[in-house]
Amino acid sequence: MDINFIIAQNLKTLRMERNLSLGQLAELSGVSKVMLSQIEKGDTNPTINTLWKIANGLKVSYTSLLEQKEHDTHVIRKRDIEAQLTEEGHYRVYCYYTSTPYRNFELFQIEIDEGCTYKSVGHSEKSQEYIMVLEGELTLEVNNETYTLTADDSISFSASSQHLYVNSGKGTLKATITNFYSA
C-alpha cells in the first residue's frame, strides 16, 4: 500500500480522535495548516522532520503515523491455525492473536489430553494471564496455590512466575488463554 495513503489515514484518525482542527494541530506541531491538509489528502510526500513534528504535536510515536492499521473485522478459523505442540503432543496451543503495537495481548486456545500436564516457565514481568475453561477440568498451580476450574470458570493471575496446567478431569481439556502485557 502507498505510504502516503497510510500516513494520510493515520494522521486524520489521530487528529479526529483528539477533536483537533487542522489549525489547532498546526499550532501544536509547528506544521502549516496547508501542509497538514495536503498530507491528510495524500497529496504530498512529507519529510521525516515534518512527520516528527506532527507526531510530537499529537504526542504519539513516529511510527504510529507510518504503520498500516489492521482491518476492524477478522475471522480466524481454528482449522487454519497450525498447532504448537509439546514433544509428546499432549499439550496443544492454537494462537489466534499475537501481540502487536496496537494490541498488547495474545489470545490462545489450549488443549491438554486427559491426565496430562504442561509447565509454563512464566512470561514477562508485568504480564497477566486470563484463562477461561471451555471443556473439562483444569487444575492450575501458580504462586504456591492450587485452583480447580471447570467449564465456564475463569481465573486471572500474574503470569511472570512458573505455573502448571493439569488436566484433572475426563477427556480433553479446552481453555482460552489471554496474556496481557502492561506497559
C-alpha positions as a printed Julia matrix, in Angstrom:
183×3 Matrix{Float64}:
   0.0     0.0    0.0
   1.15    3.57  -0.73
   2.93    5.06   2.31
   1.4     8.5    1.69
  -2.08    6.95   1.85
  -1.21    5.18   5.13
   0.16    8.41   6.63
  -2.94   10.3    5.44
  -5.29    7.78   7.08
  -3.32    7.66  10.33
  -2.98   11.44  10.58
  -6.68   12.05  10.02
  -7.66    9.32  12.51
  -5.29   10.6   15.2
  -6.38   14.21  14.69
 -10.1    13.32  14.79
  -9.67   11.13  17.89
  -8.33   14.21  19.66
 -11.03   16.54  18.29
  -8.43   18.81  16.76
  -8.98   21.07  13.8
  -6.21   21.41  11.23
  -5.49   24.86  12.67
  -5.16   23.5   16.22
  -2.82   20.73  15.07
  -0.8    23.31  13.11
  -0.27   25.27  16.36
   0.67   22.13  18.31
   3.05   20.75  15.69
   4.54   23.8   14.0
   3.46   22.39  10.61
   1.3    24.68   8.47
  -2.42   24.05   8.12
  -2.0    23.85   4.33
   0.74   21.2    4.65
  -1.35   19.18   7.14
  -4.31   19.3    4.76
  -2.14   18.1    1.85
  -0.76   15.25   3.98
  -4.26   14.18   5.08
  -5.37   14.09   1.44
  -2.28   12.07   0.45
  -1.26   14.83  -1.98
   2.29   15.23  -0.68
   5.22   13.17   0.5
   6.03   14.6    3.96
   9.63   14.74   5.12
  10.87   12.8    8.13
  11.18   16.05  10.11
   7.62   17.03   9.25
   6.37   13.66  10.49
   8.39   14.04  13.69
   6.82   17.47  14.29
   3.33   16.08  13.74
   3.99   13.07  16.0
   5.32   15.36  18.74
   2.34   17.68  18.38
  -0.06   14.74  18.68
   2.07   13.18  21.46
   2.32    9.85  19.65
   5.2     7.75  18.39
   6.66    8.48  14.99
   5.75    5.0   13.78
   2.09    5.5   14.67
   1.91    7.67  11.56
   3.59    5.03   9.36
   2.07    1.73  10.44
  -0.69    0.22   8.4
  -3.73   -0.41  10.56
  -5.41   -3.78  10.54
  -8.96   -4.12   9.34
 -11.64   -3.81  12.0
 -13.12   -7.24  11.37
 -11.2   -10.51  11.33
 -12.35  -14.08  11.03
  -9.87  -16.69  12.2
 -10.73  -20.34  11.83
  -9.09  -22.91  14.05
  -8.6   -25.22  11.08
  -6.34  -22.57   9.54
  -4.07  -22.32  12.59
  -1.1   -24.63  12.9
  -0.95  -26.02  16.43
   2.19  -25.66  18.5
   2.86  -28.93  20.33
   4.94  -30.23  23.2
   7.32  -33.06  22.28
   4.77  -35.69  23.32
   1.9   -33.8   21.65
  -0.31  -33.94  24.78
  -0.43  -30.12  25.04
  -1.51  -28.11  22.01
  -1.65  -24.34  21.59
  -3.55  -22.51  18.85
  -2.56  -18.85  18.54
  -5.46  -16.68  17.4
  -3.95  -13.23  18.03
  -0.37  -12.15  18.62
   0.78   -9.08  20.48
   1.33   -6.09  18.17
   2.0    -2.37  18.65
  -1.8    -1.92  18.59
  -2.68   -4.99  20.63
  -0.94   -5.63  23.96
  -2.32   -9.11  24.44
  -2.18  -12.57  22.92
  -5.14  -14.94  22.61
  -4.74  -18.72  22.52
  -6.85  -21.81  22.76
  -5.16  -24.71  24.53
  -5.93  -28.42  24.6
  -4.47  -30.85  27.12
  -5.08  -34.58  26.84
  -6.65  -36.43  29.78
  -4.23  -36.99  32.66
  -1.52  -34.75  31.16
   0.19  -31.58  32.37
   2.08  -28.62  30.98
   4.55  -26.41  32.87
   4.89  -22.8   31.72
   8.17  -21.11  32.57
   6.35  -17.8   33.04
   6.06  -14.67  30.96
   7.37  -11.1   31.12
   7.5    -9.28  34.44
   4.27   -7.26  34.19
   2.17   -9.85  32.36
  -1.27  -11.02  33.43
  -2.83  -14.27  32.29
  -6.57  -14.8   31.93
  -7.86  -18.34  31.5
 -11.41  -19.48  30.74
 -12.16  -23.19  30.73
 -14.33  -24.23  27.79
 -14.46  -28.01  28.34
 -13.11  -30.32  31.04
 -11.41  -29.61  34.34
  -8.24  -27.58  34.85
  -6.12  -27.67  37.97
  -3.78  -24.69  37.94
  -0.79  -24.37  40.23
   0.53  -20.82  40.47
   2.33  -18.88  43.22
   2.23  -21.87  45.6
  -1.58  -22.1   45.32
  -3.78  -24.66  43.57
  -7.04  -23.78  41.83
  -9.53  -26.11  40.14
 -11.78  -24.79  37.39
 -14.45  -26.42  35.26
 -16.33  -25.33  32.12
 -17.22  -21.63  32.12
 -14.92  -20.84  35.1
 -12.23  -18.21  34.72
  -9.1   -17.12  36.6
  -6.54  -14.33  36.25
  -3.09  -14.11  37.8
   0.34  -12.54  37.47
   1.99  -14.75  34.87
   5.61  -13.77  35.44
   6.35  -16.86  37.53
   6.26  -20.53  36.59
   2.79  -22.11  36.54
   1.44  -25.61  35.91
  -1.66  -26.64  33.97
  -3.11  -30.07  34.8
  -5.99  -31.78  33.02
  -7.61  -33.2   36.15
 -10.86  -34.25  34.5
 -12.14  -36.71  31.93
 -11.5   -36.19  28.22
  -9.61  -33.35  26.58
  -9.32  -30.06  28.46
 -10.01  -26.99  26.29
  -9.47  -23.43  27.51
  -8.71  -19.97  26.23
  -5.71  -18.06  27.49
  -5.25  -14.34  27.12
  -1.83  -12.97  28.03
  -1.97   -9.23  28.7
   1.19   -7.15  28.69
   1.03   -3.87  30.56
   3.36   -1.07  29.62
